[in-house]
Amino acid sequence: MKYGTLRNILSTLRRTRQIQIAFKTKQTFYTLPGITFGRSKMMTQYHTGVPPHSSSAADNDSIYRLIQNLPLGRNALHDIHLRFNLEGVWPVLSATTSFKIDPVSKDIRLPVWEISGLSIKTTVHHTDTVSVVVGGSYHPIAVDFNGIIRLSNALTSVEERLSNLLQESSPSTATGKQDGGRLLVPEHLGWITTMWHFGVDSVTEYTGEKFSCTWEVGQYALCRAYTKDFRNGRTHIRLERQEYPRKSLAYAIEEKLNWTRIA
C-alpha cells in the first residue's frame, strides 16, 4: 500500500471516529475509541534476535545498579538526520540517467559517501526536500570542539559534492535559487536536525549477558541502555537518548555543547 493511500484511510477512520490517536513519538500510534495503552507497553525491552531472559522488576533493578556507577567516556552523537529544501533540485537530477528513481516514492538516493569515518546517505525527494543521514555508530561524533569540527567538515564535503552533481547534471535549466545558473546548496549549519542519537559508552568492557532496555522520556525523547558490540570484538554498555531537536544544526549543536550529561 502506498503511503498516500494509507494516510487517506487513516484520515477517514479518524474523521468517522473509528480510530483515535493513542500518542505520538516519531511515529503516530492509533487505537480504537475507548481503548488506551500506556506508552511503556509499546517499547521493546530487547533487541531483535537477542532472547529475553526476564522482564521482572528485579532484572530492571539489576540493570539500573549496573549502569549507576558505570565509568563513562565522552558524550557523542550518531545517526544524525538532517533535511533542507532546495527548489528545483529534483527536476535537475531526475532529468539525467545517472540516478535511479524509486518507482513508488520517486526518491532519488545518491551514492553513500564515506567521509571522516562517517557513512553519509543523501536522498532527494520529489518535493525538493533533501534528507541527509550521518551514520557513525562505531565512530560517533564527540560532543566537543574536535568532534563538531569533524562533523562540519564532513557536511561541507556533502555540500560540495551535491553542488558538483547539480552542476554536472543540468546547470543551465536549474530553476531554484541560482548563482551564475547554479543551484545553491544551503550552508549545512542551517539544515534542520530532525533526529539524532545522543549517547555515551562505558569505558570498561562488558562481559555479561546482552540486554537492551528502552524508556520514553517526555514527548520528544527515548532513553536506551544496551550492549554494543564493536568491531574489535569487545562489548561495551551504551546509554543513549533518541532526540528530535527540530531546529537548525547550529542551534541544536549549541544546546548540546552546553549539556554535559545525559539526563
ABEGO torsion letter per residue (X at the ends): XBAAAAAAAAAAAAAAGABBBABBBABBBBBBBGBBBBAAAABBABBBGBBBABABAAAAAAAAAAAAABBBBBBBBBGBBBBBBBBGAAAAAAABAABBBBAAAGBBBBBBBBBGGBBBBBBBBAAGBBBBBBBAAABBBBBBAAAAAAAAAAAAAAAAAAAAAAAAABAAABABBBBGGBBBBBBAAABBBABBBBBBBBABBBABBBBBBBBBBEAABBBBBBBBBBAAGBBBBBBBBBBBAGBBAAAAAAAAAABABBX
